Amino acid sequence: MYVGAALEVVAIVAALAVSSATLRGKMLQSHRHLTTSQMNTAITVVRYGDVVVSMIFIGLWLWMSWAIGAGKNWARITGTVFFGIDTLFLLGSFTQPNGAFSLIAGAIGWLLGLAVTILIWTGESKPYFAASKGPRYQ
């Protein structure tokens, strides 16, 4: 899960590495009606949005890593919900003017989330989460 947080750092660097001219060109393909001022505002919103979303994902990866490492059963459920949300973000990223590297990083992050989700729900992990509840729940 720490790899997921690190991957988000890579994704944010990749998103910020896309030049404004490239971003502007991609936006103009679908938003030809925007004025120069509106285009500049849209580029700023995209850039800040990328940073904010990545920072949130980094925090969630670290939080879930701690909670799952502590054997918290609620973290399995919460992590699975976050994986579902990440799936929606990945699908939405295909409609955004991101570079190929950013899309690849997002897909790798999604695959990592899929692997974590599978691992925390396998039969082998059940005793680990049950043990953290204490002897009363076993």
N, CA, C and O atoms as CSV, one atom per row, in Angstrom:
chain,resi,resn,atom,element,x,y,z
A,1,MET,N,N,0.820,-1.192,0.000
A,1,MET,CA,C,0.000,0.000,0.000
A,1,MET,C,C,0.870,1.264,0.000
A,1,MET,O,O,0.461,2.321,-0.482
A,2,TYR,N,N,2.074,1.124,0.552
A,2,TYR,CA,C,3.005,2.261,0.475
A,2,TYR,C,C,3.420,2.506,-0.967
A,2,TYR,O,O,3.684,3.643,-1.358
A,3,VAL,N,N,3.477,1.448,-1.751
A,3,VAL,CA,C,3.779,1.592,-3.176
A,3,VAL,C,C,2.673,2.395,-3.854
A,3,VAL,O,O,2.946,3.201,-4.743
A,4,GLY,N,N,1.438,2.181,-3.444
A,4,GLY,CA,C,0.325,2.951,-3.990
A,4,GLY,C,C,0.475,4.434,-3.708
A,4,GLY,O,O,0.221,5.267,-4.578
A,5,ALA,N,N,0.893,4.766,-2.481
A,5,ALA,CA,C,1.117,6.175,-2.138
A,5,ALA,C,C,2.258,6.750,-2.966
A,5,ALA,O,O,2.169,7.876,-3.457
A,6,ALA,N,N,3.329,5.980,-3.122
A,6,ALA,CA,C,4.472,6.441,-3.922
A,6,ALA,C,C,4.070,6.610,-5.387
A,6,ALA,O,O,4.520,7.538,-6.059
A,7,LEU,N,N,3.228,5.714,-5.869
A,7,LEU,CA,C,2.768,5.806,-7.248
A,7,LEU,C,C,1.935,7.071,-7.461
A,7,LEU,O,O,1.986,7.677,-8.531
A,8,GLU,N,N,1.188,7.459,-6.467
A,8,GLU,CA,C,0.428,8.711,-6.566
A,8,GLU,C,C,1.361,9.915,-6.678
A,8,GLU,O,O,1.055,10.882,-7.375
A,9,VAL,N,N,2.491,9.850,-5.992
A,9,VAL,CA,C,3.482,10.924,-6.118
A,9,VAL,C,C,3.988,10.978,-7.557
A,9,VAL,O,O,4.123,12.058,-8.132
A,10,VAL,N,N,4.266,9.811,-8.136
A,10,VAL,CA,C,4.709,9.749,-9.533
A,10,VAL,C,C,3.615,10.292,-10.449
A,10,VAL,O,O,3.904,11.019,-11.400
A,11,ALA,N,N,2.376,9.946,-10.170
A,11,ALA,CA,C,1.256,10.404,-11.007
A,11,ALA,C,C,1.111,11.915,-10.964
A,11,ALA,O,O,0.818,12.539,-11.984
A,12,ILE,N,N,1.314,12.513,-9.792
A,12,ILE,CA,C,1.182,13.959,-9.696
A,12,ILE,C,C,2.310,14.655,-10.449
A,12,ILE,O,O,2.092,15.685,-11.087
A,13,VAL,N,N,3.508,14.098,-10.377
A,13,VAL,CA,C,4.639,14.661,-11.127
A,13,VAL,C,C,4.363,14.541,-12.626
A,13,VAL,O,O,4.632,15.473,-13.384
A,14,ALA,N,N,3.832,13.407,-13.049
A,14,ALA,CA,C,3.517,13.210,-14.467
A,14,ALA,C,C,2.443,14.187,-14.929
A,14,ALA,O,O,2.538,14.747,-16.022
A,15,ALA,N,N,1.433,14.390,-14.108
A,15,ALA,CA,C,0.359,15.312,-14.484
A,15,ALA,C,C,0.872,16.736,-14.598
A,15,ALA,O,O,0.467,17.479,-15.492
A,16,LEU,N,N,1.760,17.114,-13.697
A,16,LEU,CA,C,2.305,18.466,-13.736
A,16,LEU,C,C,3.342,18.640,-14.839
A,16,LEU,O,O,3.636,19.762,-15.249
A,17,ALA,N,N,3.893,17.529,-15.317
A,17,ALA,CA,C,4.901,17.599,-16.374
A,17,ALA,C,C,4.288,17.882,-17.740
A,17,ALA,O,O,4.988,18.300,-18.662
A,18,VAL,N,N,2.988,17.657,-17.870
A,18,VAL,CA,C,2.321,17.956,-19.135
A,18,VAL,C,C,2.353,19.467,-19.327
A,18,VAL,O,O,1.878,20.216,-18.473
A,19,SER,N,N,2.906,19.907,-20.435
A,19,SER,CA,C,3.045,21.345,-20.663
A,19,SER,C,C,1.679,22.000,-20.834
A,19,SER,O,O,0.706,21.348,-21.212
A,20,SER,N,N,1.623,23.283,-20.554
A,20,SER,CA,C,0.376,24.030,-20.714
A,20,SER,C,C,-0.066,24.038,-22.172
A,20,SER,O,O,-1.263,24.008,-22.461
A,21,ALA,N,N,0.903,24.079,-23.097
A,21,ALA,CA,C,0.556,24.077,-24.516
A,21,ALA,C,C,-0.102,22.756,-24.905
A,21,ALA,O,O,-1.074,22.739,-25.660
A,22,THR,N,N,0.428,21.655,-24.390
A,22,THR,CA,C,-0.165,20.345,-24.680
A,22,THR,C,C,-1.563,20.262,-24.096
A,22,THR,O,O,-2.497,19.794,-24.747
A,23,LEU,N,N,-1.694,20.721,-22.864
A,23,LEU,CA,C,-2.998,20.706,-22.199
A,23,LEU,C,C,-3.988,21.585,-22.959
A,23,LEU,O,O,-5.143,21.207,-23.155
A,24,ARG,N,N,-3.528,22.753,-23.383
A,24,ARG,CA,C,-4.386,23.671,-24.125
A,24,ARG,C,C,-4.843,23.023,-25.437
A,24,ARG,O,O,-6.016,23.115,-25.797
A,25,GLY,N,N,-3.928,22.375,-26.144
A,25,GLY,CA,C,-4.270,21.724,-27.408
A,25,GLY,C,C,-5.313,20.642,-27.223
A,25,GLY,O,O,-6.248,20.526,-28.015
A,26,LYS,N,N,-5.149,19.844,-26.164
A,26,LYS,CA,C,-6.111,18.768,-25.914
A,26,LYS,C,C,-7.473,19.326,-25.517
A,26,LYS,O,O,-8.508,18.784,-25.906
A,27,MET,N,N,-7.472,20.412,-24.743
A,27,MET,CA,C,-8.748,21.013,-24.334
A,27,MET,C,C,-9.462,21.653,-25.516
A,27,MET,O,O,-10.689,21.615,-25.606
A,28,LEU,N,N,-8.694,22.234,-26.411
A,28,LEU,CA,C,-9.313,22.884,-27.566
A,28,LEU,C,C,-10.022,21.881,-28.477
A,28,LEU,O,O,-10.958,22.250,-29.187
A,29,GLN,N,N,-9.596,20.639,-28.465
A,29,GLN,CA,C,-10.234,19.627,-29.290
A,29,GLN,C,C,-11.702,19.445,-28.933
A,29,GLN,O,O,-12.536,19.195,-29.803
A,30,SER,N,N,-12.008,19.572,-27.658
A,30,SER,CA,C,-13.404,19.357,-27.253
A,30,SER,C,C,-14.099,20.616,-26.746
A,30,SER,O,O,-15.311,20.613,-26.529
A,31,HIS,N,N,-13.337,21.692,-26.557
A,31,HIS,CA,C,-13.926,22.932,-26.024
A,31,HIS,C,C,-13.485,24.133,-26.867
A,31,HIS,O,O,-12.839,25.053,-26.365
A,32,ARG,N,N,-13.835,24.108,-28.121
A,32,ARG,CA,C,-13.403,25.170,-29.035
A,32,ARG,C,C,-14.023,26.538,-28.714
A,32,ARG,O,O,-13.496,27.568,-29.133
A,33,HIS,N,N,-15.112,26.550,-27.990
A,33,HIS,CA,C,-15.839,27.781,-27.710
A,33,HIS,C,C,-15.223,28.614,-26.580
A,33,HIS,O,O,-15.655,29.744,-26.354
A,34,LEU,N,N,-14.224,28.079,-25.866
A,34,LEU,CA,C,-13.651,28.802,-24.728
A,34,LEU,C,C,-12.775,29.966,-25.172
A,34,LEU,O,O,-12.034,29.870,-26.150
A,35,THR,N,N,-12.876,31.064,-24.432
A,35,THR,CA,C,-11.997,32.204,-24.684
A,35,THR,C,C,-10.626,31.893,-24.089
A,35,THR,O,O,-10.464,30.901,-23.378
A,36,THR,N,N,-9.652,32.732,-24.377
A,36,THR,CA,C,-8.303,32.540,-23.838
A,36,THR,C,C,-8.318,32.576,-22.321
A,36,THR,O,O,-7.652,31.771,-21.670
A,37,SER,N,N,-9.068,33.498,-21.761
A,37,SER,CA,C,-9.177,33.599,-20.303
A,37,SER,C,C,-9.816,32.354,-19.700
A,37,SER,O,O,-9.351,31.834,-18.686
A,38,GLN,N,N,-10.877,31.885,-20.330
A,38,GLN,CA,C,-11.542,30.672,-19.851
A,38,GLN,C,C,-10.622,29.459,-19.975
A,38,GLN,O,O,-10.614,28.591,-19.101
A,39,MET,N,N,-9.851,29.399,-21.053
A,39,MET,CA,C,-8.919,28.295,-21.245
A,39,MET,C,C,-7.835,28.313,-20.169
A,39,MET,O,O,-7.487,27.267,-19.621
A,40,ASN,N,N,-7.302,29.497,-19.864
A,40,ASN,CA,C,-6.291,29.608,-18.809
A,40,ASN,C,C,-6.851,29.187,-17.456
A,40,ASN,O,O,-6.173,28.520,-16.674
A,41,THR,N,N,-8.083,29.579,-17.190
A,41,THR,CA,C,-8.737,29.179,-15.945
A,41,THR,C,C,-8.935,27.665,-15.911
A,41,THR,O,O,-8.709,27.029,-14.882
A,42,ALA,N,N,-9.353,27.094,-17.029
A,42,ALA,CA,C,-9.562,25.642,-17.090
A,42,ALA,C,C,-8.252,24.896,-16.858
A,42,ALA,O,O,-8.232,23.885,-16.155
A,43,ILE,N,N,-7.166,25.381,-17.437
A,43,ILE,CA,C,-5.860,24.735,-17.246
A,43,ILE,C,C,-5.446,24.812,-15.785
A,43,ILE,O,O,-4.931,23.839,-15.234
A,44,THR,N,N,-5.665,25.948,-15.159
A,44,THR,CA,C,-5.337,26.105,-13.737
A,44,THR,C,C,-6.170,25.157,-12.883
A,44,THR,O,O,-5.651,24.531,-11.959
A,45,VAL,N,N,-7.451,25.053,-13.189
A,45,VAL,CA,C,-8.330,24.155,-12.441
A,45,VAL,C,C,-7.875,22.705,-12.602
A,45,VAL,O,O,-7.852,21.954,-11.627
A,46,VAL,N,N,-7.517,22.311,-13.810
A,46,VAL,CA,C,-7.046,20.947,-14.047
A,46,VAL,C,C,-5.774,20.679,-13.249
A,46,VAL,O,O,-5.647,19.633,-12.613
A,47,ARG,N,N,-4.846,21.610,-13.281
A,47,ARG,CA,C,-3.575,21.423,-12.565
A,47,ARG,C,C,-3.799,21.329,-11.056
A,47,ARG,O,O,-3.298,20.407,-10.413
A,48,TYR,N,N,-4.550,22.280,-10.486
A,48,TYR,CA,C,-4.819,22.221,-9.045
A,48,TYR,C,C,-5.658,21.000,-8.690
A,48,TYR,O,O,-5.456,20.385,-7.643
A,49,GLY,N,N,-6.591,20.654,-9.555
A,49,GLY,CA,C,-7.401,19.463,-9.314
A,49,GLY,C,C,-6.551,18.207,-9.262
A,49,GLY,O,O,-6.758,17.350,-8.403
A,50,ASP,N,N,-5.594,18.095,-10.179
A,50,ASP,CA,C,-4.686,16.945,-10.165
A,50,ASP,C,C,-3.918,16.866,-8.851
A,50,ASP,O,O,-3.770,15.790,-8.272
A,51,VAL,N,N,-3.433,18.007,-8.388
A,51,VAL,CA,C,-2.653,18.035,-7.141
A,51,VAL,C,C,-3.536,17.653,-5.955
A,51,VAL,O,O,-3.141,16.824,-5.135
A,52,VAL,N,N,-4.705,18.235,-5.858
A,52,VAL,CA,C,-5.598,17.967,-4.727
A,52,VAL,C,C,-6.026,16.499,-4.700
A,52,VAL,O,O,-5.979,15.855,-3.652
A,53,VAL,N,N,-6.436,15.978,-5.840
A,53,VAL,CA,C,-6.875,14.584,-5.893
A,53,VAL,C,C,-5.723,13.646,-5.540
A,53,VAL,O,O,-5.911,12.682,-4.798
A,54,SER,N,N,-4.544,13.922,-6.065
A,54,SER,CA,C,-3.390,13.070,-5.752
A,54,SER,C,C,-3.039,13.132,-4.272
A,54,SER,O,O,-2.713,12.105,-3.675
A,55,MET,N,N,-3.097,14.298,-3.678
A,55,MET,CA,C,-2.802,14.426,-2.238
A,55,MET,C,C,-3.832,13.650,-1.408
A,55,MET,O,O,-3.480,13.012,-0.416
A,56,ILE,N,N,-5.073,13.708,-1.808
A,56,ILE,CA,C,-6.109,12.941,-1.105
A,56,ILE,C,C,-5.834,11.446,-1.244
A,56,ILE,O,O,-5.913,10.705,-0.264
A,57,PHE,N,N,-5.511,11.005,-2.455
A,57,PHE,CA,C,-5.221,9.579,-2.664
A,57,PHE,C,C,-3.996,9.132,-1.877
A,57,PHE,O,O,-3.985,8.025,-1.338
A,58,ILE,N,N,-2.973,9.964,-1.800
A,58,ILE,CA,C,-1.789,9.625,-1.001
A,58,ILE,C,C,-2.188,9.429,0.454
A,58,ILE,O,O,-1.788,8.455,1.092
A,59,GLY,N,N,-2.975,10.358,0.970
A,59,GLY,CA,C,-3.439,10.247,2.355
A,59,GLY,C,C,-4.281,9.003,2.584
A,59,GLY,O,O,-4.149,8.344,3.616
A,60,LEU,N,N,-5.144,8.678,1.634
A,60,LEU,CA,C,-5.990,7.490,1.782
A,60,LEU,C,C,-5.170,6.208,1.735
A,60,LEU,O,O,-5.417,5.286,2.513
A,61,TRP,N,N,-4.194,6.139,0.829
A,61,TRP,CA,C,-3.321,4.970,0.772
A,61,TRP,C,C,-2.611,4.775,2.114
A,61,TRP,O,O,-2.557,3.660,2.633
A,62,LEU,N,N,-2.063,5.867,2.678
A,62,LEU,CA,C,-1.334,5.762,3.941
A,62,LEU,C,C,-2.266,5.406,5.097
A,62,LEU,O,O,-1.912,4.593,5.950
A,63,TRP,N,N,-3.444,6.004,5.128
A,63,TRP,CA,C,-4.419,5.721,6.184
A,63,TRP,C,C,-4.863,4.265,6.137
A,63,TRP,O,O,-4.894,3.584,7.162
A,64,MET,N,N,-5.207,3.790,4.932
A,64,MET,CA,C,-5.642,2.401,4.798
A,64,MET,C,C,-4.498,1.435,5.109
A,64,MET,O,O,-4.725,0.361,5.664
A,65,SER,N,N,-3.288,1.811,4.757
A,65,SER,CA,C,-2.135,0.967,5.073
A,65,SER,C,C,-2.000,0.785,6.574
A,65,SER,O,O,-1.774,-0.324,7.058
A,66,TRP,N,N,-2.138,1.880,7.304
A,66,TRP,CA,C,-2.058,1.799,8.767
A,66,TRP,C,C,-3.210,0.959,9.322
A,66,TRP,O,O,-2.991,0.070,10.145
A,67,ALA,N,N,-4.414,1.233,8.880
A,67,ALA,CA,C,-5.593,0.553,9.433
A,67,ALA,C,C,-5.594,-0.940,9.095
A,67,ALA,O,O,-5.902,-1.767,9.953
A,68,ILE,N,N,-5.259,-1.282,7.882
A,68,ILE,CA,C,-5.217,-2.695,7.511
A,68,ILE,C,C,-4.053,-3.383,8.213
A,68,ILE,O,O,-4.175,-4.530,8.642
A,69,GLY,N,N,-2.929,-2.690,8.330
A,69,GLY,CA,C,-1.800,-3.245,9.066
A,69,GLY,C,C,-2.136,-3.514,10.518
A,69,GLY,O,O,-1.574,-4.420,11.134
A,70,ALA,N,N,-3.055,-2.728,11.067
A,70,ALA,CA,C,-3.497,-2.919,12.449
A,70,ALA,C,C,-4.609,-3.963,12.538
A,70,ALA,O,O,-5.089,-4.263,13.632
A,71,GLY,N,N,-5.020,-4.515,11.401
A,71,GLY,CA,C,-6.043,-5.561,11.402
A,71,GLY,C,C,-7.456,-5.054,11.582
A,71,GLY,O,O,-8.329,-5.811,12.007
A,72,LYS,N,N,-7.701,-3.814,11.275
A,72,LYS,CA,C,-9.045,-3.236,11.423
A,72,LYS,C,C,-9.961,-3.749,10.315
A,72,LYS,O,O,-9.706,-3.516,9.133
A,73,ASN,N,N,-11.016,-4.440,10.699
A,73,ASN,CA,C,-11.926,-5.005,9.712
A,73,ASN,C,C,-12.649,-3.917,8.925
A,73,ASN,O,O,-12.896,-4.081,7.731
A,74,TRP,N,N,-12.988,-2.810,9.581
A,74,TRP,CA,C,-13.655,-1.723,8.874
A,74,TRP,C,C,-12.796,-1.201,7.726
A,74,TRP,O,O,-13.322,-0.691,6.737
A,75,ALA,N,N,-11.481,-1.326,7.855
A,75,ALA,CA,C,-10.582,-0.836,6.815
A,75,ALA,C,C,-10.699,-1.669,5.543
A,75,ALA,O,O,-10.495,-1.152,4.445
A,76,ARG,N,N,-11.025,-2.949,5.679
A,76,ARG,CA,C,-11.230,-3.770,4.481
A,76,ARG,C,C,-12.431,-3.246,3.698
A,76,ARG,O,O,-12.382,-3.123,2.474
A,77,ILE,N,N,-13.493,-2.943,4.409
A,77,ILE,CA,C,-14.703,-2.436,3.750
A,77,ILE,C,C,-14.441,-1.055,3.155
A,77,ILE,O,O,-14.779,-0.790,2.001
A,78,THR,N,N,-13.840,-0.189,3.950
A,78,THR,CA,C,-13.549,1.164,3.489
A,78,THR,C,C,-12.587,1.141,2.309
A,78,THR,O,O,-12.779,1.869,1.335
A,79,GLY,N,N,-11.561,0.313,2.390
A,79,GLY,CA,C,-10.607,0.201,1.294
A,79,GLY,C,C,-11.260,-0.288,0.012
A,79,GLY,O,O,-10.904,0.152,-1.082
A,80,THR,N,N,-12.208,-1.190,0.148
A,80,THR,CA,C,-12.921,-1.697,-1.024
A,80,THR,C,C,-13.784,-0.595,-1.643
A,80,THR,O,O,-13.871,-0.488,-2.866
A,81,VAL,N,N,-14.414,0.216,-0.809
A,81,VAL,CA,C,-15.193,1.359,-1.321
A,81,VAL,C,C,-14.265,2.338,-2.033
A,81,VAL,O,O,-14.601,2.854,-3.099
A,82,PHE,N,N,-13.095,2.595,-1.442
A,82,PHE,CA,C,-12.127,3.492,-2.083
A,82,PHE,C,C,-11.665,2.933,-3.424
A,82,PHE,O,O,-11.449,3.686,-4.373
A,83,PHE,N,N,-11.513,1.618,-3.501
A,83,PHE,CA,C,-11.135,1.001,-4.765
A,83,PHE,C,C,-12.230,1.232,-5.809
A,83,PHE,O,O,-11.930,1.507,-6.971
A,84,GLY,N,N,-13.487,1.124,-5.404
A,84,GLY,CA,C,-14.583,1.404,-6.328
A,84,GLY,C,C,-14.556,2.847,-6.812
A,84,GLY,O,O,-14.781,3.117,-7.992
A,85,ILE,N,N,-14.282,3.771,-5.901
A,85,ILE,CA,C,-14.179,5.187,-6.282
A,85,ILE,C,C,-12.998,5.395,-7.225
A,85,ILE,O,O,-13.100,6.144,-8.197
A,86,ASP,N,N,-11.872,4.728,-6.938
A,86,ASP,CA,C,-10.706,4.837,-7.805
A,86,ASP,C,C,-11.016,4.305,-9.197
A,86,ASP,O,O,-10.505,4.822,-10.190
A,87,THR,N,N,-11.850,3.275,-9.273
A,87,THR,CA,C,-12.259,2.740,-10.574
A,87,THR,C,C,-12.998,3.812,-11.369
A,87,THR,O,O,-12.781,3.965,-12.571
A,88,LEU,N,N,-13.866,4.547,-10.694
A,88,LEU,CA,C,-14.588,5.631,-11.369
A,88,LEU,C,C,-13.639,6.732,-11.818
A,88,LEU,O,O,-13.786,7.274,-12.914
A,89,PHE,N,N,-12.655,7.067,-10.965
A,89,PHE,CA,C,-11.662,8.084,-11.331
A,89,PHE,C,C,-10.860,7.626,-12.556
A,89,PHE,O,O,-10.587,8.420,-13.457
A,90,LEU,N,N,-10.488,6.354,-12.580
A,90,LEU,CA,C,-9.722,5.853,-13.723
A,90,LEU,C,C,-10.546,5.955,-14.999
A,90,LEU,O,O,-10.042,6.402,-16.029
A,91,LEU,N,N,-11.798,5.546,-14.936
A,91,LEU,CA,C,-12.650,5.649,-16.112
A,91,LEU,C,C,-12.817,7.101,-16.550
A,91,LEU,O,O,-12.806,7.403,-17.743
A,92,GLY,N,N,-12.971,7.989,-15.584
A,92,GLY,CA,C,-13.108,9.414,-15.896
A,92,GLY,C,C,-11.835,10.017,-16.466
A,92,GLY,O,O,-11.899,10.975,-17.236
A,93,SER,N,N,-10.686,9.475,-16.102
A,93,SER,CA,C,-9.427,10.041,-16.582
A,93,SER,C,C,-9.249,9.858,-18.083
A,93,SER,O,O,-8.482,10.588,-18.712
A,94,PHE,N,N,-9.950,8.893,-18.658
A,94,PHE,CA,C,-9.862,8.709,-20.100
A,94,PHE,C,C,-10.559,9.825,-20.866
A,94,PHE,O,O,-10.348,9.975,-22.069
A,95,THR,N,N,-11.383,10.607,-20.185
A,95,THR,CA,C,-12.059,11.726,-20.834
A,95,THR,C,C,-11.341,13.047,-20.594
A,95,THR,O,O,-11.747,14.083,-21.121
A,96,GLN,N,N,-10.267,13.012,-19.795
A,96,GLN,CA,C,-9.530,14.224,-19.448
A,96,GLN,C,C,-8.307,14.382,-20.353
A,96,GLN,O,O,-7.800,13.399,-20.894
A,97,PRO,N,N,-7.842,15.605,-20.514
A,97,PRO,CA,C,-6.671,15.839,-21.373
A,97,PRO,C,C,-5.360,15.530,-20.642
A,97,PRO,O,O,-4.525,16.420,-20.477
A,98,ASN,N,N,-5.173,14.293,-20.207
A,98,ASN,CA,C,-3.957,13.887,-19.523
A,98,ASN,C,C,-2.993,13.257,-20.520
A,98,ASN,O,O,-3.391,12.791,-21.587
A,99,GLY,N,N,-1.729,13.254,-20.149
A,99,GLY,CA,C,-0.733,12.590,-20.970
A,99,GLY,C,C,-0.804,11.081,-20.796
A,99,GLY,O,O,-1.438,10.576,-19.870
A,100,ALA,N,N,-0.147,10.374,-21.697
A,100,ALA,CA,C,-0.150,8.911,-21.652
A,100,ALA,C,C,0.484,8.400,-20.371
A,100,ALA,O,O,0.008,7.421,-19.795
A,101,PHE,N,N,1.550,9.046,-19.914
A,101,PHE,CA,C,2.221,8.596,-18.697
A,101,PHE,C,C,1.285,8.687,-17.496
A,101,PHE,O,O,1.273,7.804,-16.639
A,102,SER,N,N,0.513,9.745,-17.442
A,102,SER,CA,C,-0.435,9.913,-16.347
A,102,SER,C,C,-1.505,8.817,-16.373
A,102,SER,O,O,-1.885,8.287,-15.330
A,103,LEU,N,N,-1.981,8.489,-17.561
A,103,LEU,CA,C,-2.972,7.411,-17.690
A,103,LEU,C,C,-2.379,6.060,-17.305
A,103,LEU,O,O,-3.038,5.244,-16.659
A,104,ILE,N,N,-1.137,5.831,-17.704
A,104,ILE,CA,C,-0.480,4.570,-17.370
A,104,ILE,C,C,-0.276,4.469,-15.860
A,104,ILE,O,O,-0.505,3.412,-15.272
A,105,ALA,N,N,0.152,5.564,-15.233
A,105,ALA,CA,C,0.328,5.562,-13.777
A,105,ALA,C,C,-0.999,5.306,-13.078
A,105,ALA,O,O,-1.050,4.576,-12.089
A,106,GLY,N,N,-2.078,5.906,-13.589
A,106,GLY,CA,C,-3.399,5.668,-13.010
A,106,GLY,C,C,-3.834,4.219,-13.151
A,106,GLY,O,O,-4.423,3.649,-12.233
A,107,ALA,N,N,-3.545,3.626,-14.301
A,107,ALA,CA,C,-3.909,2.222,-14.522
A,107,ALA,C,C,-3.091,1.291,-13.621
A,107,ALA,O,O,-3.615,0.308,-13.097
A,108,ILE,N,N,-1.812,1.608,-13.447
A,108,ILE,CA,C,-0.970,0.792,-12.558
A,108,ILE,C,C,-1.461,0.920,-11.119
A,108,ILE,O,O,-1.518,-0.069,-10.388
A,109,GLY,N,N,-1.815,2.138,-10.716
A,109,GLY,CA,C,-2.377,2.337,-9.379
A,109,GLY,C,C,-3.666,1.569,-9.183
A,109,GLY,O,O,-3.913,1.011,-8.114
A,110,TRP,N,N,-4.488,1.542,-10.223
A,110,TRP,CA,C,-5.742,0.795,-10.142
A,110,TRP,C,C,-5.456,-0.694,-9.994
A,110,TRP,O,O,-6.093,-1.368,-9.185
A,111,LEU,N,N,-4.502,-1.214,-10.770
A,111,LEU,CA,C,-4.131,-2.628,-10.672
A,111,LEU,C,C,-3.588,-2.957,-9.283
A,111,LEU,O,O,-3.868,-4.023,-8.735
A,112,LEU,N,N,-2.821,-2.046,-8.728
A,112,LEU,CA,C,-2.318,-2.236,-7.372
A,112,LEU,C,C,-3.477,-2.275,-6.382
A,112,LEU,O,O,-3.499,-3.115,-5.482
A,113,GLY,N,N,-4.439,-1.371,-6.543
A,113,GLY,CA,C,-5.627,-1.373,-5.687
A,113,GLY,C,C,-6.424,-2.653,-5.828
A,113,GLY,O,O,-6.953,-3.168,-4.843
A,114,LEU,N,N,-6.515,-3.175,-7.049
A,114,LEU,CA,C,-7.205,-4.445,-7.278
A,114,LEU,C,C,-6.497,-5.572,-6.526
A,114,LEU,O,O,-7.141,-6.397,-5.878
A,115,ALA,N,N,-5.172,-5.598,-6.619
A,115,ALA,CA,C,-4.401,-6.643,-5.931
A,115,ALA,C,C,-4.596,-6.551,-4.424
A,115,ALA,O,O,-4.788,-7.572,-3.763
A,116,VAL,N,N,-4.549,-5.344,-3.872
A,116,VAL,CA,C,-4.741,-5.168,-2.432
A,116,VAL,C,C,-6.137,-5.596,-2.027
A,116,VAL,O,O,-6.312,-6.278,-1.017
A,117,THR,N,N,-7.133,-5.200,-2.807
A,117,THR,CA,C,-8.516,-5.563,-2.491
A,117,THR,C,C,-8.691,-7.079,-2.492
A,117,THR,O,O,-9.348,-7.624,-1.605
A,118,ILE,N,N,-8.125,-7.748,-3.450
A,118,ILE,CA,C,-8.204,-9.206,-3.495
A,118,ILE,C,C,-7.510,-9.814,-2.278
A,118,ILE,O,O,-8.050,-10.714,-1.634
A,119,LEU,N,N,-6.308,-9.319,-1.967
A,119,LEU,CA,C,-5.546,-9.892,-0.849
A,119,LEU,C,C,-6.234,-9.712,0.502
A,119,LEU,O,O,-6.186,-10.606,1.347
A,120,ILE,N,N,-6.873,-8.564,0.708
A,120,ILE,CA,C,-7.486,-8.347,2.027
A,120,ILE,C,C,-8.788,-9.126,2.198
A,120,ILE,O,O,-9.308,-9.227,3.309
A,121,TRP,N,N,-9.317,-9.674,1.107
A,121,TRP,CA,C,-10.549,-10.452,1.205
A,121,TRP,C,C,-10.343,-11.948,1.014
A,121,TRP,O,O,-11.312,-12.706,1.046
A,122,THR,N,N,-9.107,-12.389,0.816
A,122,THR,CA,C,-8.873,-13.828,0.653
A,122,THR,C,C,-9.066,-14.539,1.985
A,122,THR,O,O,-9.018,-13.926,3.051
A,123,GLY,N,N,-9.281,-15.828,1.898
A,123,GLY,CA,C,-9.485,-16.631,3.098
A,123,GLY,C,C,-8.304,-16.589,4.052
A,123,GLY,O,O,-8.483,-16.682,5.266
A,124,GLU,N,N,-7.088,-16.450,3.509
A,124,GLU,CA,C,-5.900,-16.414,4.361
A,124,GLU,C,C,-5.861,-15.172,5.245
A,124,GLU,O,O,-5.256,-15.205,6.316
A,125,SER,N,N,-6.488,-14.087,4.825
A,125,SER,CA,C,-6.441,-12.856,5.616
A,125,SER,C,C,-7.514,-12.816,6.707
A,125,SER,O,O,-7.426,-12.008,7.631
A,126,LYS,N,N,-8.507,-13.667,6.607
A,126,LYS,CA,C,-9.606,-13.663,7.578
A,126,LYS,C,C,-9.116,-13.852,9.010
A,126,LYS,O,O,-9.537,-13.092,9.882
A,127,PRO,N,N,-8.248,-14.827,9.303
A,127,PRO,CA,C,-7.774,-14.988,10.684
A,127,PRO,C,C,-7.020,-13.756,11.207
A,127,PRO,O,O,-7.100,-13.435,12.393
A,128,TYR,N,N,-6.301,-13.082,10.335
A,128,TYR,CA,C,-5.562,-11.885,10.739
A,128,TYR,C,C,-6.517,-10.802,11.230
A,128,TYR,O,O,-6.282,-10.190,12.272
A,129,PHE,N,N,-7.579,-10.568,10.492
A,129,PHE,CA,C,-8.540,-9.546,10.886
A,129,PHE,C,C,-9.375,-10.003,12.078
A,129,PHE,O,O,-9.748,-9.183,12.917
A,130,ALA,N,N,-9.671,-11.283,12.166
A,130,ALA,CA,C,-10.420,-11.815,13.306
A,130,ALA,C,C,-9.593,-11.709,14.585
A,130,ALA,O,O,-10.141,-11.432,15.652
A,131,ALA,N,N,-8.292,-11.924,14.493
A,131,ALA,CA,C,-7.420,-11.861,15.669
A,131,ALA,C,C,-7.365,-10.457,16.251
A,131,ALA,O,O,-7.191,-10.294,17.459
A,132,SER,N,N,-7.510,-9.449,15.411
A,132,SER,CA,C,-7.439,-8.073,15.920
A,132,SER,C,C,-8.700,-7.690,16.690
A,132,SER,O,O,-8.704,-6.691,17.410
A,133,LYS,N,N,-9.764,-8.468,16.547
A,133,LYS,CA,C,-11.006,-8.187,17.278
A,133,LYS,C,C,-10.919,-8.706,18.717
A,133,LYS,O,O,-11.684,-8.274,19.580
A,134,GLY,N,N,-9.997,-9.623,18.973
A,134,GLY,CA,C,-9.870,-10.178,20.309
A,134,GLY,C,C,-10.506,-11.546,20.379
A,134,GLY,O,O,-11.210,-11.946,19.451
A,135,PRO,N,N,-10.274,-12.278,21.462
A,135,PRO,CA,C,-10.749,-13.653,21.592
A,135,PRO,C,C,-12.260,-13.773,21.617
A,135,PRO,O,O,-12.790,-14.817,21.236
A,136,ARG,N,N,-12.964,-12.756,22.047
A,136,ARG,CA,C,-14.421,-12.823,22.135
A,136,ARG,C,C,-15.062,-13.056,20.767
A,136,ARG,O,O,-16.122,-13.678,20.684
A,137,TYR,N,N,-14.435,-12.566,19.693
A,137,TYR,CA,C,-15.025,-12.641,18.363
A,137,TYR,C,C,-14.572,-13.859,17.577
A,137,TYR,O,O,-15.049,-14.071,16.463
A,138,GLN,N,N,-13.678,-14.658,18.110
A,138,GLN,CA,C,-13.153,-15.775,17.335
A,138,GLN,C,C,-14.021,-16.996,17.452
A,138,GLN,O,O,-13.717,-18.029,16.856
